[in-house]
Amino acid sequence: MMASPQLFKEKLSVINVGIEMFRDDLQEQQVAVTHLNWMPPGRGNVDIIRALDQVEKSSLGEKIAKANAQAVERIIQSQPVLIGFDQAINVVPGMTKTTILHSGPPITWERMCGAMKGAVTGALVFEGLAKDLVDAERVAASGAITFSPCHEHDCVGSMAGVTSASMYMHIVENKTYGNHAYTNLSEQMAKILRMGANDESVIIRLNWMRDTLGPILRDAMKLAKEIDLRLMLAQALHMGDECHNRNNAGTVLLIQALTPFIIQTDFTTQQKKEVFEFVASSDYFSGPTWMAMCKAAMDSAHGIEYSTIVTTMARNGVDFGIRISGIPGNVWFTGPSQQVIGPMFAGYKPKDSGLDIGDSAITETYGIGGFAMATAPAIVALVGGTVDEAIDFSRQMAEITTAQNPNVTIPLLEFQGVPTGIDLLKVAQSGILPVINTAIAHKDAGVGMIGAGIVYPPFECFEQAIVAYAQRYRHG
């Protein structure tokens, strides 16, 4: 007891656990403090704690470990290759002329956000299913259109994710396991459909992509045969990309691989020139390519009995949904889409932004994007934050993942593999959520992209999933 007064005469070095306000108070008083970001298991939710206890006290431990090892091995051993381009009606399972695929978990027309409604109405005009945008709203609400998640058709779609029959798609084959994945082409970063824009300039660009860009890429890939995307991804990360929102290197590598075959196609010099000018207009050309690559890998790990690995994270601007390997099929666990926090373009404020949207979080599900921001410190110029924070994101995600991917590494972290295999149990136990960097679309139809930033899933998704998992495997 006599030593206590002496303690407060010495220089303090404090470790603060949990509540950040205590850290902030100490810092204001110039006290050295290390903050430990801790919270109780399940964030204190009794139902989650009970579910975790049920799983931990049962005979499931060994089965989960074995299943998760298998799931992560499938992700790591997957070798996705680009094998072609073709129109969705020709290659996407279940696609019809009156089908519109969208990002995220299932949603009806009535519940869609402004950006998605804008993209849907634009696609209906593009497909000739509506004479104008007003008519398109009537058609969309009529019941004549089938709306379905991209993810339930082996697809992924950026932002609104809207994919219609005539759009050209990447065709990616997982050579290791034989499954395929698809995504549509980048419209680049202008006023574009995937961000909810739908005016005449958007439709003119879509027509050109259908009539010129898509056919040229299709014919070029017939000559190229295949492009190893996993190898190209690894190169892009070593060149400063994280391959979600920074694609400078990836786009250069992809067009470099395609160019010798593009120039051999039978199209005119002017048409080829248009393609090269289009690719040069934005670094995002390869963005969808990585999405399809990641989808092909993650789908190979879905449906493994007992596995707690997250195989899908996707959002539609209203709901954020996840799928779990050990709960097979199209079973979604959802919570509300969150506000994306980051820099806004000139003239826009946070109140103008729509909520988190898009299937591009498949990149983080695989282990790149926000999980690999240490490879791309320059990304903070787009999404905000500091270089140290970008590096810390990659370190922190190792706490909720099962392994590192030795095929895709981070030079700045001694070439360690990207964090791979988000574990539902680790998220539920730690309360740490997967980090996602993403674009921000305007809340209203017809505007487009207005910024970019950082966002996290709602914890509700993981709460639902762990309770459903415990119920499914309650008998071990």
C-alpha positions as CSV (number, residue, x, y, z in Angstrom):
1,M,0.0,0.0,0.0
2,M,2.9,2.4,0.8
3,A,4.2,2.0,-2.8
4,S,1.1,3.5,-4.4
5,P,2.0,7.2,-4.0
6,Q,5.4,6.5,-5.5
7,L,3.7,5.0,-8.6
8,F,2.1,8.3,-9.6
9,K,5.4,10.2,-9.3
10,E,6.9,8.1,-12.0
11,K,6.4,8.5,-15.8
12,L,3.4,6.3,-16.8
13,S,3.3,3.9,-19.7
14,V,-0.3,2.7,-20.0
15,I,-1.9,-0.3,-21.8
16,N,-5.6,0.6,-22.4
17,V,-8.0,-2.3,-23.0
18,G,-11.2,-1.9,-24.9
19,I,-12.8,1.5,-24.4
20,E,-11.1,4.1,-26.6
21,M,-12.2,7.2,-24.7
22,F,-9.8,6.2,-21.8
23,R,-7.0,6.2,-24.4
24,D,-8.0,9.5,-25.7
25,D,-8.1,11.1,-22.3
26,L,-4.6,9.9,-21.5
27,Q,-3.3,11.1,-24.8
28,E,-4.7,14.5,-24.1
29,Q,-2.6,14.5,-20.9
30,Q,0.6,13.6,-22.9
31,V,0.7,10.1,-21.3
32,A,2.2,7.3,-23.4
33,V,-0.6,4.8,-24.0
34,T,-0.9,1.6,-26.1
35,H,-4.4,0.7,-27.0
36,L,-5.5,-2.9,-27.2
37,N,-8.6,-3.1,-29.4
38,W,-10.5,-5.8,-27.4
39,M,-14.1,-6.6,-26.9
40,P,-15.9,-9.5,-25.3
41,P,-16.7,-12.6,-27.5
42,G,-19.7,-12.0,-29.7
43,R,-19.5,-8.3,-28.8
44,G,-21.3,-9.3,-25.6
45,N,-24.4,-10.8,-27.4
46,V,-25.7,-13.6,-25.2
47,D,-27.0,-15.6,-28.2
48,I,-23.6,-15.5,-29.9
49,I,-21.8,-16.5,-26.8
50,R,-24.1,-19.5,-26.3
51,A,-23.6,-20.5,-29.9
52,L,-19.8,-20.2,-29.6
53,D,-19.9,-22.2,-26.4
54,Q,-22.0,-24.9,-28.0
55,V,-19.6,-25.2,-30.9
56,E,-16.5,-25.2,-28.6
57,K,-17.9,-27.7,-26.1
58,S,-19.1,-30.1,-28.7
59,S,-17.0,-32.6,-30.7
60,L,-16.9,-30.2,-33.6
61,G,-13.4,-28.8,-33.1
62,E,-11.5,-31.4,-35.0
63,K,-14.1,-31.5,-37.8
64,I,-14.0,-27.8,-38.2
65,A,-10.2,-27.6,-38.3
66,K,-10.1,-30.3,-40.9
67,A,-12.9,-28.8,-43.0
68,N,-11.4,-25.3,-42.8
69,A,-8.0,-26.6,-43.9
70,Q,-9.6,-28.2,-46.9
71,A,-11.5,-25.0,-47.8
72,V,-8.4,-22.8,-47.5
73,E,-6.4,-25.3,-49.5
74,R,-9.0,-25.1,-52.3
75,I,-8.7,-21.3,-52.3
76,I,-4.9,-21.3,-52.3
77,Q,-4.6,-24.2,-54.9
78,S,-7.1,-22.7,-57.3
79,Q,-5.6,-21.6,-60.5
80,P,-8.1,-19.3,-62.3
81,V,-7.4,-18.5,-65.9
82,L,-9.1,-16.2,-68.3
83,I,-10.3,-18.3,-71.2
84,G,-12.7,-16.0,-73.1
85,F,-15.3,-13.4,-73.5
86,D,-18.9,-13.8,-74.7
87,Q,-22.3,-12.4,-74.2
88,A,-24.1,-13.3,-70.9
89,I,-27.0,-15.0,-72.7
90,N,-24.5,-17.5,-74.2
91,V,-22.5,-18.4,-71.1
92,V,-24.1,-17.4,-67.8
93,P,-26.1,-20.2,-66.1
94,G,-29.8,-19.4,-66.0
95,M,-29.6,-16.2,-68.0
96,T,-32.6,-15.3,-70.2
97,K,-33.5,-12.2,-72.3
98,T,-35.6,-11.0,-69.4
99,T,-33.2,-11.7,-66.6
100,I,-31.4,-8.9,-64.8
101,L,-28.7,-10.0,-62.4
102,H,-27.7,-7.6,-59.5
103,S,-25.1,-7.4,-56.8
104,G,-25.5,-8.6,-53.3
105,P,-28.1,-10.9,-51.7
106,P,-31.6,-11.2,-53.2
107,I,-33.7,-8.0,-53.4
108,T,-37.0,-7.0,-55.0
109,W,-37.4,-4.0,-57.3
110,E,-39.4,-2.2,-54.6
111,R,-36.6,-2.4,-52.1
112,M,-33.7,-1.5,-54.5
113,C,-31.6,1.6,-53.8
114,G,-31.4,4.6,-56.2
115,A,-28.2,3.5,-57.8
116,M,-29.4,0.0,-58.5
117,K,-32.8,1.2,-59.8
118,G,-30.9,3.6,-62.1
119,A,-28.7,0.7,-63.4
120,V,-31.7,-1.6,-63.9
121,T,-33.7,1.0,-65.9
122,G,-30.7,1.8,-68.0
123,A,-30.1,-1.9,-68.7
124,L,-33.8,-2.3,-69.8
125,V,-33.4,0.5,-72.3
126,F,-30.1,-0.9,-73.5
127,E,-31.7,-4.3,-74.1
128,G,-34.7,-2.9,-75.9
129,L,-37.1,-4.1,-73.2
130,A,-38.2,-0.5,-72.5
131,K,-38.5,2.5,-74.8
132,D,-37.2,5.0,-72.3
133,L,-36.4,5.3,-68.6
134,V,-39.9,6.1,-67.6
135,D,-41.2,3.0,-69.4
136,A,-38.3,1.0,-67.9
137,E,-39.6,1.7,-64.4
138,R,-43.0,0.4,-65.4
139,V,-41.4,-2.8,-66.9
140,A,-39.2,-3.3,-63.9
141,A,-42.3,-3.2,-61.6
142,S,-44.5,-5.3,-63.9
143,G,-43.2,-8.7,-62.9
144,A,-42.0,-9.4,-66.4
145,I,-38.4,-9.2,-65.4
146,T,-36.6,-11.8,-63.3
147,F,-34.2,-10.3,-60.8
148,S,-31.6,-12.5,-59.3
149,P,-28.2,-12.1,-57.5
150,C,-25.1,-12.4,-59.7
151,H,-23.6,-14.7,-57.1
152,E,-26.3,-17.3,-57.6
153,H,-25.4,-17.5,-61.3
154,D,-21.6,-18.0,-60.9
155,C,-21.2,-14.2,-61.5
156,V,-20.1,-11.1,-59.7
157,G,-20.9,-7.5,-60.6
158,S,-19.3,-4.2,-59.6
159,M,-21.4,-1.8,-57.6
160,A,-25.0,-2.2,-58.7
161,G,-23.8,-5.4,-60.5
162,V,-26.5,-5.1,-63.1
163,T,-25.9,-7.7,-65.8
164,S,-28.2,-8.2,-68.8
165,A,-28.3,-10.7,-71.6
166,S,-26.4,-8.8,-74.3
167,M,-23.5,-7.7,-72.1
168,Y,-20.1,-9.3,-72.7
169,M,-18.6,-11.3,-69.9
170,H,-15.2,-12.4,-68.7
171,I,-15.1,-16.2,-68.7
172,V,-12.8,-17.5,-66.0
173,E,-12.0,-21.2,-65.5
174,N,-10.6,-22.6,-62.3
175,K,-8.2,-25.1,-63.8
176,T,-7.7,-26.9,-60.5
177,Y,-11.3,-27.7,-59.7
178,G,-13.1,-27.1,-63.1
179,N,-15.7,-24.5,-62.0
180,H,-16.3,-21.2,-63.9
181,A,-17.0,-17.6,-63.0
182,Y,-18.2,-14.6,-65.0
183,T,-18.3,-10.9,-64.7
184,N,-19.1,-8.1,-67.2
185,L,-16.6,-5.6,-68.7
186,S,-15.5,-2.4,-67.1
187,E,-17.2,0.7,-68.3
188,Q,-14.2,2.5,-66.9
189,M,-14.7,5.4,-64.5
190,A,-16.9,7.9,-66.4
191,K,-20.7,8.3,-65.8
192,I,-21.5,4.6,-65.9
193,L,-24.3,2.1,-65.5
194,R,-22.8,0.2,-62.6
195,M,-22.8,3.4,-60.5
196,G,-26.5,4.1,-61.4
197,A,-26.0,6.5,-64.3
198,N,-28.3,5.8,-67.2
199,D,-28.5,8.7,-69.6
200,E,-27.9,8.6,-73.4
201,S,-24.1,8.7,-73.1
202,V,-24.2,5.5,-70.9
203,I,-26.4,3.6,-73.4
204,I,-24.2,4.7,-76.3
205,R,-21.1,3.4,-74.5
206,L,-22.9,0.1,-73.7
207,N,-23.9,-0.3,-77.4
208,W,-20.2,0.2,-78.4
209,M,-19.1,-2.3,-75.8
210,R,-21.5,-4.8,-77.1
211,D,-20.8,-4.2,-80.8
212,T,-17.0,-3.5,-80.8
213,L,-15.1,-4.0,-77.5
214,G,-16.7,-7.3,-76.6
215,P,-16.3,-8.9,-80.0
216,I,-12.7,-7.8,-80.3
217,L,-11.8,-9.2,-76.9
218,R,-13.7,-12.4,-77.7
219,D,-11.7,-12.9,-80.9
220,A,-8.4,-12.0,-79.2
221,M,-9.0,-14.6,-76.5
222,K,-9.7,-17.2,-79.1
223,L,-6.1,-16.6,-80.3
224,A,-4.6,-16.2,-76.8
225,K,-6.4,-19.4,-75.4
226,E,-5.8,-18.6,-71.8
227,I,-4.2,-16.0,-69.4
228,D,-3.0,-17.1,-66.0
229,L,-4.7,-14.6,-63.7
230,R,-3.3,-15.8,-60.4
231,L,0.3,-15.2,-61.7
232,M,-0.8,-11.8,-63.0
233,L,-2.4,-10.9,-59.7
234,A,0.8,-11.7,-57.8
235,Q,2.7,-9.5,-60.2
236,A,0.2,-6.6,-59.9
237,L,0.4,-6.7,-56.1
238,H,4.2,-6.5,-56.3
239,M,3.9,-3.5,-58.5
240,G,1.7,-1.5,-56.1
241,D,-1.9,-2.6,-56.7
242,E,-4.3,-4.1,-54.2
243,C,-6.6,-5.1,-57.1
244,H,-9.8,-3.8,-55.8
245,N,-9.7,0.0,-56.2
246,R,-6.1,0.4,-57.3
247,N,-5.6,-1.4,-60.6
248,N,-2.8,0.6,-62.3
249,A,-0.4,-2.3,-62.7
250,G,-3.1,-4.9,-63.3
251,T,-4.5,-3.0,-66.2
252,V,-1.1,-2.6,-67.8
253,L,-0.4,-6.3,-67.4
254,L,-3.7,-7.4,-68.7
255,I,-3.7,-5.2,-71.8
256,Q,-0.1,-6.1,-72.4
257,A,-1.1,-9.8,-72.5
258,L,-4.1,-9.1,-74.8
259,T,-2.5,-6.7,-77.3
260,P,-0.6,-9.2,-79.5
261,F,-3.9,-10.9,-80.1
262,I,-6.1,-7.8,-80.4
263,I,-3.9,-6.6,-83.3
264,Q,-4.4,-10.0,-85.1
265,T,-8.2,-9.8,-85.1
266,D,-10.0,-8.9,-88.3
267,F,-11.4,-5.7,-87.0
268,T,-10.5,-2.3,-88.5
269,T,-7.5,-0.3,-87.3
270,Q,-10.0,2.4,-86.2
271,Q,-11.9,-0.1,-84.1
272,K,-8.7,-1.4,-82.5
273,K,-7.6,2.1,-81.8
274,E,-10.9,2.8,-80.0
275,V,-10.3,-0.2,-77.8
276,F,-6.9,0.9,-76.8
277,E,-8.1,4.5,-76.2
278,F,-10.9,3.1,-74.0
279,V,-8.5,1.0,-71.9
280,A,-6.2,4.0,-71.5
281,S,-9.0,6.1,-70.3
282,S,-9.0,4.5,-66.8
283,D,-6.9,2.2,-64.7
284,Y,-10.0,0.2,-63.7
285,F,-10.1,-1.9,-66.9
286,S,-8.7,-5.0,-65.0
287,G,-10.9,-4.5,-61.9
288,P,-13.7,-6.9,-62.9
289,T,-11.1,-9.4,-64.0
290,W,-9.8,-9.8,-60.5
291,M,-13.4,-10.1,-59.2
292,A,-14.1,-13.1,-61.5
293,M,-10.8,-14.6,-60.6
294,C,-11.6,-14.4,-56.9
295,K,-15.1,-15.7,-57.5
296,A,-13.8,-18.8,-59.2
297,A,-11.5,-19.5,-56.3
298,M,-14.0,-18.9,-53.6
299,D,-16.8,-21.0,-55.2
300,S,-14.5,-24.0,-55.2
301,A,-14.4,-23.7,-51.4
302,H,-18.2,-23.4,-50.9
303,G,-20.2,-26.3,-49.6
304,I,-17.6,-28.1,-47.4
305,E,-19.3,-29.8,-44.5
306,Y,-18.4,-28.3,-41.1
307,S,-16.3,-25.5,-42.6
308,T,-16.7,-22.0,-41.0
309,I,-14.9,-20.2,-43.8
310,V,-16.8,-17.2,-45.3
311,T,-17.0,-17.8,-49.1
312,T,-19.1,-14.7,-50.1
313,M,-19.4,-11.1,-49.0
314,A,-21.7,-9.0,-51.1
315,R,-24.0,-6.0,-50.8
316,N,-26.9,-4.5,-52.8
317,G,-27.0,-1.0,-51.3
318,V,-29.7,-2.1,-48.8
319,D,-28.5,-5.4,-47.4
320,F,-25.1,-6.8,-46.8
321,G,-25.0,-10.6,-47.2
322,I,-22.5,-13.4,-46.4
323,R,-22.4,-17.1,-47.2
324,I,-20.6,-19.8,-45.3
325,S,-18.9,-22.8,-46.7
326,G,-20.4,-25.3,-44.3
327,I,-23.9,-24.0,-45.0
328,P,-24.2,-25.0,-48.7
329,G,-26.3,-23.6,-51.4
330,N,-27.6,-20.0,-51.6
331,V,-28.2,-19.4,-47.9
332,W,-27.6,-15.7,-47.1
333,F,-27.1,-14.1,-43.7
334,T,-27.8,-10.4,-44.0
335,G,-27.7,-7.1,-42.2
336,P,-28.0,-3.5,-43.2
337,S,-25.5,-2.0,-45.7
338,Q,-23.3,0.5,-44.0
339,Q,-22.2,4.1,-44.8
340,V,-18.8,4.2,-46.6
341,I,-16.4,6.6,-44.9
342,G,-13.9,8.4,-47.2
343,P,-13.1,11.3,-49.4
344,M,-15.9,12.7,-51.6
345,F,-15.6,14.3,-55.0
346,A,-15.8,18.1,-55.2
347,G,-19.4,19.3,-54.7
348,Y,-20.6,16.2,-52.8
349,K,-21.2,15.6,-49.1
350,P,-21.7,12.3,-47.1
351,K,-25.4,13.0,-47.1
352,D,-25.4,12.5,-50.9
353,S,-23.9,9.0,-50.8
354,G,-25.8,5.7,-51.1
355,L,-24.9,2.8,-48.7
356,D,-22.3,0.2,-49.4
357,I,-23.0,-1.7,-52.6
358,G,-21.4,-4.3,-55.0
359,D,-20.0,-7.8,-55.3
360,S,-16.5,-6.4,-55.5
361,A,-16.0,-7.5,-51.8
362,I,-15.3,-10.9,-53.3
363,T,-11.7,-9.5,-53.5
364,E,-11.5,-9.1,-49.8
365,T,-13.2,-12.5,-49.3
366,Y,-10.2,-13.9,-51.3
367,G,-7.6,-11.8,-49.4
368,I,-6.8,-8.9,-51.6
369,G,-8.4,-5.4,-51.8
370,G,-8.7,-4.0,-48.2
371,F,-6.9,-7.1,-46.9
372,A,-3.8,-6.3,-49.1
373,M,-3.7,-2.6,-48.7
374,A,-0.1,-2.9,-47.4
375,T,0.9,-3.7,-51.1
376,A,-0.7,-0.4,-52.2
377,P,0.0,2.5,-49.8
378,A,-0.9,4.9,-52.6
379,I,-4.5,3.7,-52.3
380,V,-5.0,6.1,-49.4
381,A,-5.1,9.0,-51.9
382,L,-8.4,7.5,-53.1
383,V,-10.0,6.0,-50.0
384,G,-8.6,8.1,-47.2
385,G,-6.5,7.4,-44.1
386,T,-2.8,7.0,-43.8
387,V,-0.1,4.7,-45.1
388,D,0.4,3.3,-41.6
389,E,-3.3,2.5,-41.4
390,A,-3.2,0.8,-44.8
391,I,-0.4,-1.5,-43.6
392,D,-2.2,-2.1,-40.3
393,F,-5.3,-3.3,-42.1
394,S,-3.3,-6.2,-43.7
395,R,-1.9,-7.1,-40.3
396,Q,-5.2,-7.0,-38.5
397,M,-7.0,-9.2,-41.0
398,A,-4.6,-12.0,-40.2
399,E,-6.4,-12.2,-36.8
400,I,-9.7,-13.3,-38.4
401,T,-8.3,-15.5,-41.2
402,T,-7.0,-19.1,-41.2
403,A,-3.9,-18.9,-43.4
404,Q,-1.7,-16.9,-45.7
405,N,-1.7,-17.4,-49.4
406,P,1.9,-18.1,-50.5
407,N,1.0,-17.5,-54.2
408,V,0.0,-13.9,-53.5
409,T,2.4,-12.0,-51.2
410,I,3.0,-8.6,-49.6
411,P,6.6,-7.3,-50.1
412,L,6.3,-4.7,-47.4
413,L,5.5,-7.4,-44.8
414,E,8.5,-9.6,-45.6
415,F,6.6,-11.2,-48.5
416,Q,4.0,-12.9,-46.3
417,G,1.0,-14.2,-48.1
418,V,-2.2,-12.2,-48.1
419,P,-4.6,-13.1,-45.2
420,T,-6.8,-15.9,-46.6
421,G,-9.9,-17.7,-45.3
422,I,-12.1,-15.5,-43.2
423,D,-13.2,-17.7,-40.3
424,L,-16.7,-17.1,-39.0
425,L,-15.7,-18.2,-35.5
426,K,-12.8,-15.8,-35.3
427,V,-15.0,-12.9,-36.4
428,A,-17.6,-13.9,-33.9
429,Q,-15.1,-14.4,-31.1
430,S,-13.0,-11.3,-31.7
431,G,-15.6,-8.9,-32.9
432,I,-13.1,-7.8,-35.6
433,L,-14.9,-7.2,-38.9
434,P,-13.4,-7.7,-42.4
435,V,-12.2,-4.4,-43.9
436,I,-13.4,-3.4,-47.4
437,N,-12.3,-0.5,-49.6
438,T,-14.9,0.6,-52.1
439,A,-16.3,3.2,-54.3
440,I,-19.3,5.4,-53.3
441,A,-22.3,5.8,-55.6
442,H,-24.8,8.6,-55.2
443,K,-27.9,7.7,-53.4
444,D,-30.1,8.8,-56.3
445,A,-30.4,7.1,-59.7
446,G,-28.7,8.7,-62.7
447,V,-25.7,10.4,-61.0
448,G,-22.9,7.9,-60.6
449,M,-19.7,7.7,-58.5
450,I,-19.1,10.5,-56.0
451,G,-16.2,9.2,-53.8
452,A,-14.5,6.2,-52.3
453,G,-13.6,5.0,-48.8
454,I,-13.5,2.3,-46.2
455,V,-16.4,0.2,-44.9
456,Y,-17.1,-2.9,-42.8
457,P,-19.9,-5.5,-42.8
458,P,-22.6,-5.2,-40.2
459,F,-22.0,-7.6,-37.3
460,E,-25.5,-8.9,-37.7
461,C,-24.5,-11.0,-40.7
462,F,-22.0,-13.0,-38.5
463,E,-24.5,-13.2,-35.6
464,Q,-27.1,-14.8,-37.8
465,A,-24.5,-17.1,-39.4
466,I,-23.0,-18.4,-36.1
467,V,-26.4,-19.1,-34.7
468,A,-27.5,-21.0,-37.9
469,Y,-24.2,-22.9,-37.9
470,A,-24.6,-24.0,-34.3
471,Q,-28.1,-25.1,-35.0
472,R,-27.1,-27.0,-38.1
473,Y,-24.3,-28.9,-36.4
474,R,-25.8,-29.1,-32.9
475,H,-25.4,-32.9,-32.8
476,G,-21.7,-32.7,-33.8
